[in-house]
C-alpha cells in the first residue's frame, strides 16, 4: 500500500513509518499541533513587533551607519638614520643606428675632409679637419651670346670678339702654388647612380664628360655644373673594330663625308649645353684618319677644345692639329685601364709622381664605382701633400689657335 503525500512531507527523515492505523493517526495529530503552535507563535511575535514600531519608531532605521572618533596626531619625527637617496633610473639603452657607416662615408656625405697622419688610427692623434669652401659658381648656360640654332637644336658658336664657350663655361682655376693635376671622368649621363656618385663624391675641380645618349643628360649636366664641375661632351667615334665595337647611334665614321660627320656631331652637340669641349668616345680609327680633320676644325670653329682621353694607342697626328687650329689635349694616364682597386691606386701614385716631376699632368678615368671611390679617397688630403686639382680646361685655354701643344705645359 502506497503512502500519501502528506505522510511523506510531514514525517521527519530517519523516523520509521508507523505500522498501525492508530500510530499513524497520532503522528498526524502531533504534526498538526506543532504547525499550529509555530504559526500562532510567529503571528504573535509579528503583531508585537509591529505594535512596538508604531509606538516607538525605529531608532536605527534607514541606511546602516557607524560613528568613528577622529583623533588628530602630530606627524612622526624623521628617523635619525639617513635615508639613502633613491638610485637614479638607468638610462634607457639607445637603439643602435639603422646602419653603421664608416667614418669615411660620414666624411664623404658631409663634405668635410679629415686628414690623419699616415698610418695613424688612434683617436688621440692630431688630425686636420678641412671644411669645404663654398661652391664655385659657373657661368649660366646656355649663354645667348654663344648659342646658335641648328637642325637638331641649340649649338655652341663663337661669339663676338672670338668669345669662346671654352672660356665662358670653364671652371676658374683657383690660385695656388705647386704641381697640378687635371682629372677627367667620362661615361656620365647614362647610369643615374654613377652620375650622382661622381657629382657628389668627387671634388668640384674634377671635370666630368657626359655621353649624349642619356634620357636626362641635360638635367644631369646642369646638376654637375651647379655643383661646380666643369663639363664636356663625349662624341661617339669609330674604333678600329667597328661595328663589332659600336659606340652608338650617330657615330662619326671615316667612310662619311665632312658634312655628314658635321651633322652627326651637331646632333651630339645639341643634347645639352654648358660644355667647354668635346671628348672622344672610342674613336681610335677616326682620330688617326684624315676624316677627323674637318671634325676637329668644326669643334674649334664653335669655340670648343678637344680632349683625347688617352685610351687609344696613338695620339692625334700633329699635322691634323695644325690644320684644324683647335685647342687639343691628350690624357697622359688612364687611371682605370685595369679596373681593380690596387691597379687604380698604382696609377694614382704614378700620376702624383709625374705631376711632381713635370708640374702638370692630365689623367682620364671612366665612371666605374670603384674608380670614383679610389679617386675620392686619393684627393682627400691632396692639398696637404702639396698638389692641386685644376679643371681640364686648364690644359686647353692657354693655347693659341695655331698651337701644336697637345697638353698644358
C-alpha positions in Angstrom: 0.0 0.0 0.0 1.5 3.3 -1.0 1.7 6.1 1.5 0.1 9.5 1.0 2.0 12.7 0.1 1.1 14.2 3.5 2.9 11.4 5.2 5.9 11.9 3.1 6.1 15.6 3.7 5.4 15.6 7.5 7.4 12.6 8.5 10.9 13.5 9.7 13.8 11.9 7.9 15.1 8.8 9.7 11.8 8.1 11.5 10.3 4.8 11.0 7.0 4.5 9.3 4.1 3.8 11.8 2.9 0.3 11.5 -0.7 0.6 12.8 -3.6 2.8 11.9 -3.7 4.3 15.5 0.0 5.2 15.4 -0.5 6.9 12.0 -3.4 9.0 13.4 -1.4 10.0 16.5 1.6 11.1 14.4 -0.6 13.2 12.1 -2.2 14.9 15.1 1.2 15.7 16.6 2.2 17.4 13.2 -0.9 19.5 13.1 -0.4 20.6 16.7 3.2 21.5 16.1 2.3 23.6 12.9 -0.4 25.5 14.7 1.9 26.3 17.6 4.6 27.5 15.3 2.1 29.6 13.3 0.5 31.0 16.3 3.7 32.0 17.9 5.1 33.6 14.8 1.9 35.6 14.3 2.0 36.8 17.8 5.7 37.8 17.5 5.0 39.7 14.3 2.0 41.5 15.9 4.0 42.5 18.9 6.9 43.9 16.8 4.6 45.9 14.6 3.0 47.5 17.6 6.3 48.5 19.0 7.4 50.1 15.7 4.2 52.2 15.6 4.5 53.3 19.2 8.3 54.0 19.5 9.7 54.1 15.9 13.0 52.5 14.7 15.9 54.5 16.2 18.3 52.9 13.7 16.0 52.9 10.6 17.3 53.8 7.2 20.8 53.0 5.8 23.3 51.4 8.1 25.8 53.8 9.6 28.6 53.9 12.1 30.2 56.6 14.2 34.0 56.7 14.4 36.0 59.1 16.6 38.8 61.0 14.6 41.9 61.9 16.6 44.5 64.4 15.2 48.1 63.2 15.7 51.4 65.1 15.3 53.5 63.9 12.3 56.1 61.3 13.3 59.6 62.7 13.7 62.0 61.7 10.9 64.2 58.8 11.6 67.8 59.7 12.7 69.1 57.2 10.2 69.9 59.0 6.9 67.9 57.7 4.1 69.9 56.7 1.1 69.0 58.7 -2.0 66.9 56.9 -4.5 69.1 55.5 -7.2 68.7 57.4 -10.5 67.0 55.3 -13.1 69.4 53.8 -15.5 69.2 55.5 -18.9 67.3 53.5 -21.4 69.6 51.9 -23.9 69.6 53.6 -27.1 68.7 51.6 -30.1 71.7 51.1 -32.5 71.6 53.2 -35.6 69.8 51.7 -38.6 73.1 51.2 -40.4 76.6 51.6 -39.2 78.5 53.8 -41.6 82.2 54.1 -41.6 84.0 57.4 -40.8 84.9 57.7 -44.5 81.2 57.5 -45.6 80.3 60.2 -43.0 83.0 62.5 -44.1 82.0 62.0 -47.8 78.4 62.6 -47.1 79.1 65.8 -45.1 81.7 67.2 -47.4 84.2 67.6 -44.5 87.7 66.2 -45.1 89.7 64.7 -42.2 93.4 64.5 -42.8 95.1 62.0 -40.5 98.8 61.3 -40.2 100.0 58.4 -42.3 99.4 55.1 -40.6 97.6 56.6 -37.7 94.3 55.1 -36.4 94.3 56.1 -32.7 91.7 58.8 -31.9 94.2 60.7 -29.8 96.4 61.6 -32.7 96.2 65.1 -34.1 94.1 65.5 -37.2 93.4 68.3 -39.6 89.7 68.9 -40.5 89.0 70.9 -43.7 85.6 72.3 -44.2 84.8 72.7 -47.9 84.7 76.1 -49.3 81.6 77.5 -50.9 80.8 76.0 -54.3 82.3 78.0 -57.2 79.5 79.3 -59.3 80.0 78.6 -63.0 78.6 80.9 -65.7 74.9 80.3 -66.6 74.2 78.1 -69.6 73.2 78.5 -72.3 74.7 81.9 -72.9 72.7 83.6 -75.7 76.0 85.2 -77.0 77.4 81.7 -77.5 74.2 79.9 -78.7 73.3 79.1 -82.3 70.2 77.3 -83.7 70.7 74.2 -85.7 68.6 71.4 -87.3 68.8 69.3 -84.1 68.6 72.1 -81.5 70.8 74.6 -79.8 74.5 74.5 -80.7 77.5 76.4 -79.3 79.1 79.1 -81.5 82.0 81.5 -81.4 80.8 84.8 -80.1 81.7 88.4 -81.0 85.3 89.2 -80.3 86.1 85.5 -80.5 84.3 84.8 -77.3 84.5 81.1 -76.7 82.5 78.6 -74.7 85.8 77.2 -73.7 86.4 80.4 -71.7 82.9 81.3 -70.6 81.7 77.9 -69.3 85.1 76.9 -67.8 85.6 76.5 -64.1 88.1 79.1 -62.8 91.4 77.8 -61.7 91.9 78.5 -58.0 95.2 80.3 -57.3 98.0 78.4 -55.6 101.4 77.0 -56.0 102.8 73.6 -56.5 102.3 70.7 -59.0 98.9 70.5 -60.7 96.8 67.5 -61.8 93.7 67.6 -64.0 91.3 64.6 -63.9 88.5 63.9 -66.5 85.9 61.3 -65.6 84.0 60.0 -68.7 80.9 58.0 -69.4 78.4 60.0 -67.3 74.8 60.8 -68.0 73.7 57.2 -68.8 73.7 55.5 -65.4 72.0 57.6 -62.8 73.9 56.0 -59.8 77.3 56.5 -61.3 76.4 60.1 -62.4 75.2 61.0 -58.9 78.2 59.4 -57.3 80.7 61.3 -59.5 78.9 64.6 -58.9 78.7 64.3 -55.1 81.8 62.3 -54.2 84.5 63.9 -56.4 86.0 67.3 -55.8 84.3 70.0 -57.9 87.6 70.7 -59.7 87.4 67.2 -61.3 85.9 67.6 -64.8 83.1 65.4 -66.0 82.3 64.2 -69.5 78.7 63.2 -70.5 77.7 60.9 -73.3 74.8 62.2 -75.5 72.5 59.2 -75.0 71.0 59.5 -71.5 67.4 60.4 -71.4 68.1 63.1 -68.7 71.6 64.1 -69.8 70.7 67.8 -70.0 69.5 67.8 -66.4 72.4 65.7 -65.2 74.9 68.1 -66.8 73.2 71.0 -65.2 73.4 69.4 -61.8 77.1 68.8 -62.3 77.7 72.4 -63.2 75.6 73.6 -60.2 77.9 71.5 -58.0 80.9 73.3 -59.5 82.1 70.6 -62.0 83.2 71.7 -65.4 81.5 69.5 -68.1 82.5 68.2 -71.5 80.6 66.3 -74.3 81.6 62.8 -75.4 81.1 62.3 -79.2 80.9 58.7 -80.5 83.7 58.0 -82.9 84.7 55.0 -85.0 87.0 52.4 -83.4 89.2 50.0 -85.3 86.9 47.0 -84.8 83.7 48.9 -85.8 80.9 47.7 -85.9 81.8 44.8 -83.6 82.5 47.6 -81.1 79.8 50.2 -81.7 79.8 53.5 -79.8 76.1 54.0 -80.6 73.8 56.0 -82.9 75.2 59.0 -84.8 78.8 57.6 -84.7 81.3 59.7 -86.7 82.8 57.4 -89.3 85.9 57.5 -91.6 83.6 56.5 -94.5 81.4 59.5 -94.2 82.0 62.8 -95.9 82.7 66.0 -94.0 79.1 67.4 -94.0 77.7 64.1 -92.9 80.0 63.8 -89.9 79.4 67.5 -89.1 75.6 66.8 -89.0 76.2 63.8 -86.6 78.4 66.0 -84.5 75.7 68.6 -84.4 73.2 66.1 -83.2 75.5 65.2 -80.2 76.2 68.9 -79.5 72.5 69.6 -79.2 71.9 67.2 -76.4 72.9 69.7 -73.6 74.7 73.0 -73.2 77.4 74.5 -71.0 80.3 72.3 -72.0 83.8 73.6 -72.7 84.9 70.9 -75.2 84.5 67.5 -76.8 85.9 64.2 -75.8 86.2 61.1 -77.9 84.0 58.1 -77.1 86.2 55.3 -78.6 87.3 56.6 -82.0 90.9 55.3 -82.3 90.4 54.7 -86.1 88.7 58.1 -86.8 91.3 60.2 -84.9 94.1 58.6 -86.9 92.4 59.3 -90.2 92.2 62.3 -92.4 88.4 62.3 -91.9 89.0 63.6 -88.4 90.5 66.9 -89.6 87.1 68.6 -90.6 85.6 67.3 -87.4 88.3 68.8 -85.3 88.1 72.1 -87.3 84.3 72.2 -86.7 84.9 71.8 -82.9 87.4 74.7 -82.9 85.2 76.9 -85.0 82.5 76.6 -82.4 84.8 77.9 -79.6 85.5 74.5 -78.1 88.5 72.4 -77.3 89.1 68.7 -77.9 90.4 66.2 -75.3 91.8 62.8 -76.3 91.0 60.5 -73.4 94.2 58.6 -74.0 92.6 55.2 -74.4 93.9 54.9 -78.0 97.4 53.7 -78.7 98.3 56.7 -80.7 97.7 60.4 -80.3 96.1 62.6 -82.9 98.5 63.4 -85.6 100.3 66.7 -85.2 99.5 67.6 -88.8 95.8 67.3 -88.2 96.1 69.5 -85.1 97.9 72.2 -87.1 95.4 72.2 -89.9 92.4 72.2 -87.6 93.7 75.1 -85.5 91.8 73.8 -82.5 92.9 73.5 -78.9 93.7 69.9 -78.1 95.0 68.0 -75.1 95.7 64.3 -74.5 95.5 62.4 -71.2 98.9 61.2 -70.1 97.5 58.5 -67.8 94.3 56.3 -67.9 93.7 55.6 -64.3 91.4 52.6 -64.6 92.8 50.8 -67.7 92.9 47.9 -65.3 89.8 48.3 -63.2 91.0 46.9 -59.9 91.4 49.0 -56.7 95.1 48.1 -56.4 95.8 48.9 -60.0 93.9 52.2 -59.8 95.9 53.1 -56.7 99.2 52.4 -58.5 98.1 54.7 -61.4 97.2 57.5 -58.9 100.6 57.2 -57.3 102.2 57.4 -60.8 100.0 60.5 -61.5 101.3 62.1 -58.4 104.9 61.3 -59.2 104.6 62.7 -62.7 103.0 65.8 -61.5 105.9 66.5 -59.2 108.3 65.9 -62.0 106.5 67.8 -64.8 104.4 70.3 -62.9 101.2 69.3 -64.7 99.6 66.0 -65.7 96.2 65.2 -67.3 94.5 61.9 -66.4 91.3 60.3 -67.5 89.1 57.6 -66.0 85.7 56.0 -66.5 82.7 56.3 -64.2 83.0 52.9 -62.6 82.0 52.9 -58.9 85.5 51.5 -57.9 87.2 54.2 -59.9 85.1 57.0 -58.3 85.8 55.7 -54.8 89.5 55.4 -55.3 89.8 58.9 -56.8 87.7 60.4 -54.0 90.0 58.7 -51.4 93.2 59.9 -53.1 92.1 63.5 -53.4 91.0 64.0 -49.7 94.5 65.0 -48.5 95.9 66.0 -51.8 96.4 69.7 -50.7 98.2 68.6 -47.6 100.6 66.7 -49.9 101.3 69.9 -51.8 99.3 69.1 -55.0 96.4 70.9 -56.6 93.5 69.7 -58.8 92.6 72.0 -61.7 89.9 71.7 -64.3 90.6 70.1 -67.7 90.1 73.4 -69.4 93.4 74.5 -67.9 95.1 72.2 -70.5 93.2 73.9 -73.3 92.6 77.6 -72.6 96.1 79.0 -72.8 96.8 77.5 -76.2 96.9 79.7 -79.2 94.7 78.6 -82.1 97.7 77.5 -84.1 99.5 75.9 -81.1 100.9 72.4 -81.6 100.9 71.7 -77.9 98.8 68.7 -77.0 98.8 69.3 -73.3 99.3 72.1 -70.8 103.0 72.8 -70.1 
